């Protein structure tokens, strides 16, 4: 298995990405290879400084980068030699089994849809995040930013995608899917959520348990919370701030420590024909390591094949 890592993506790249790759390598088996895509000379310098042999990795050299502020579609088209573009070309050609980057999220979405394309039947790919539960364990929230505007069939599909991720990668059996809403009653919400509820209620594609509210996010009533990407992104950014606030206030708490994005590595883009993981722009070496290991788990669990079968 070969996993591609964009070492040029992220606010602290390439140092954080290469250090993360070193850590990830320790958790990979000998037949699993990490392919570092980016400036080979700089990468080898960082490896040398840390007394790590370059022979542990494969390198694909490119110095071009898609910046965080660049227009995703234009950048992918105009920069075929950028590390993200090269990564997707390799993924499309089957040279790597998964691709991970902490770079431009929009470019990762566009690159994925252009290169490996969306699984037939999936209308829009979705991005996920992990939500820690008060009593231990985790929930999955999606979409968290790929689709600001959605239709009911998008949300229905997110329920299917989230269920398959929960079962395959996180080992949650018969996961409970809830609709993130502004009230528990069936008729609550805006037009999108009012129209989505009956569609979810009637489906046999997943285990629908009704509406939940924002206050239920860390409770035990659900395994997957489904919402549009606008709502999901607001929730994600708010939840991420909890960990930062506890640090600033000097509070040490096991529950809030689990809000540290570094533990989860990144967000899988679900619905593409290959495993693609987007990391946080501020990814540290620890986050990069976990992003690589999440990519590995997505390959090993045959998640993509399971999604293809579900939408067949």
N, C-alpha and C positions, 0 to 999 in steps of 0.2 A: 504494500500500500504506500502510495506517495501522497503527501499532503503539501499543498502549496501555501506558502506564507509570504504575503507582501511585506517586505521589511522596510519599505519607504513610507507606509501609511501610518498616520497617527502623529500627535503633537510632539511626542518624544522619540520619534523614529530618527535614524535607524538604531540608536543605542538600545532603547527599551525593547524594540522588537527582536533584536539579535540576542539580548540577554534572556528574553522570554523563550526564544527558540532553544537556547542552551538548557533551560530548565525543563522545557517540554520534552527534549530529547531523552532526558533521564527516565521519563515515564513511557517511552515508546519501546517496542520490542525491536530486535535487530533487523527484522524484515520490514519494518516500517521506516520510511525515509521522509525526512523533512526537506523540502525544496525551498530555498531562500531566493525570492525574486526581488532583485534590486541591485544596488551598487556592491558588486562582489568584493572590490578592493577594501571598501570601508568595513564590510561585514567581516572579512578575514582579519582586518586590523583589530576589531573588537574581540574576535575569538582569541587572537594571539595575546591580547592584553589580559584575558581571563584564563590563559593556559588551556584553551580547549582546541582540540584538533579540528581543522577544517574538513578532514576526511569523514567526519560524522554527518556532514550535510552535503546536499547537492546545491549547486548555484546556477541561477539563470541571470546573467548580467544585464542590467539596464539602469540608466541614471535618470531617466525621465520620470516625473511624478505628477499625478493629478492632485492639485492643491485642494484644501478643504473648502475654499470659497468658489471654486470653479463650477461652471454650468455642467452638470453631469453628462448630458447627451452630447454637447459640443466637445467636451474633453475626451470622451471615449472615442469619438470619430476622429478628432484632430490629433490625438496623441496615441497612435497605435503601439508606440514603444514604451508607454508609461507602465509602471509595475502592475497596476490593476488590469490594464488592457492585456498585457502579456499573460497574467495569471488566468484570465478568462479564456484566452486563446488556447492555453495548455489544457484547461479543464474541458473545453469543447472537443479538443483532439484526443482526450483520454490519456494525456501524459501525466496528469495528476488526478486523484480520486476525489479531492475536496480542495476548496480554496478559501482562505481566511485573510481578512485585512481590517485594520483599524483606521483605514483612510476614509475618503469621501463616501458617505452613505449612499447618496444619490447615484454616484458613479458605480457603486457596487450593485445597486438595484438595476440600473439601466444596463450595465455590463452583463449581468446575469440574464436579463430578458433578451438581450441581443445575441448572446453567445450560446449558452446551453439551452436557452428558451424555457418557457413555462410548460409544465406538464399538461398534456392535452386534457381539457375538461376543467382545469383550474383557471378561473377568470382573472384573478389578481393574486400574485404572491403576497404573503404577509410576513411581518417581522414580529418576533416574540420576545418576551422578557420573563424572567423568573420572579415570582413574588414569594417572599418568606412567610410562613404561617406561624402564628403565635405559639401553637402547640407543637411546633416542629414540622418538618416536611416542607413542601413547596407547592405553589400554584403556578399556572402559566397564564399570562395575559397577552392577548393579541387582538387586533393589530396595534403595534406601538409606533407607527410612523410611516409605513409604506403607502397607505391609502387614506388621505385626509377625508375624502368623500367616498361613501360606500352605498351600495344598494343591498336590499335584504338577502339576495343570493350570495353576495360577497361574505356577509356575516355568517350565513349558513355554512359556506365552505371553510371559513376560518375555524368553525366548530369542529369540522372534520380534520383539518390540518393539525389543530391543537391536540385533539384526541390521539392522533397517530404519534405525534411527538411525545406526548405524555406516556403512552404505552411502550413505545419502542426504545426511547432514550432514557426515560426516567422510571420505567417499570411500574407505572400506576395502572392497576387493572380497572377496566370499565370506568374510565374517568368521567366525572360529572361536569357537564358543560353548562355554564350560566351566562345569561345576558347581562352585561353591566348597564344598569339603568338608574333612573332617579326615583324609583319606587318598586316595591315588590309585586304590586298588583299587575295583572295581565295587560290592562289597558294603559299603563303608564308610559311616559316617554315622549319623544318627538315623533315625527311621522315615520322616520326610518325604523325606530325601535318598536313602534306600534305595529308596523307592517312585518317586522322580522319575527316577533314572538310567535304568531300562529304557524309560521313556516317551520320554526324550530320545534314547536310543540308536536307537529305532525310528522317529523322526520324519524326514520329508524336508523339513520346513519351514525348517531351518537346518543349518549345518555343525557338528555336535556332536563335540567332541574329548575328552570324558571329564571326570574330576574333576581339579581343581587344589587345592592347599593354600594356606594363608595366605602361606607363604614364596614362592609362585610369583607373587604379585600384581604384582610389578614386572618380571617376566620376560617372555619372548617366546612362551610356549606358547599364548596365547589372545588374542582381541580383545574378547570379551564374557564377563564373569564373572557368573553368575546365582546369587542367594541370596535368602532371605527378608529382609524389611525390617528385622527385628530385628538379624540378623547383619550386614547391609549397613550399618546405621547405626553399629554398634560399629566396624566397619572404617573407615568414613568419618571418624568423629571421631578415631580413633587416627591415621589417615594425616594429617589436618589438623594434628594436634599436632606432626608432624615439622618443619614449616616454622617454627612458633613456637619450638620447641626450638632449632633452628639459629640463629635470631635471638638468642635469649637467651644462647646459648653463643658468639656471635660467629663462627659458622662461615659462610663464604661458599662456596656450592656450587651449581653450575648445576642439578644434579638436584633438590636439595631446594627450590630456587627454584620449581621447577615444581609443588610442592605448594601454592603460594600460590593459594588459592581464587579470588582476584581475576581470574586469567587466564581462568577458564572462565565466570565470570559467574553461573551458576546451574544448577539442575537442571530439565530439561524434565519435565513430568508426561506420560508417554507413555500413550496409550490414550484420550485425550479427543478430542472432535470438532473441536478447534481447538488451535493452538499456545499452550501455557501454560508459563511458566518461573517457577520460584520461586528467588529469590535468598537469599543468606545474610543472617541478621539483622544481622550486623556489616558489611554491604556498604559498601565505599568507593566513591567516584566511578568508579574504574577498574572495579570489579566491576559496577556499574550499567551502565556503557557496554557491557561485554561481554555482560551479560544481554540488553540491547536487540539487540545484533548477533546473538546466538544466536537470538533470536525471529525476526529477519529471515531468517536462514538456514533456519529451520524452515519459514517460509512459502515461500521461494524454491525449496526442494528438493521441494515438494509432499509432504512427509513424511506428512501426515495422510491424503491420498488413497492413498498407498502402503500405509499401515496398514489402511485400509478395505478395499482390494483383498485384502490378505493374510487378513483375517478374514471375507471375504465368504462 
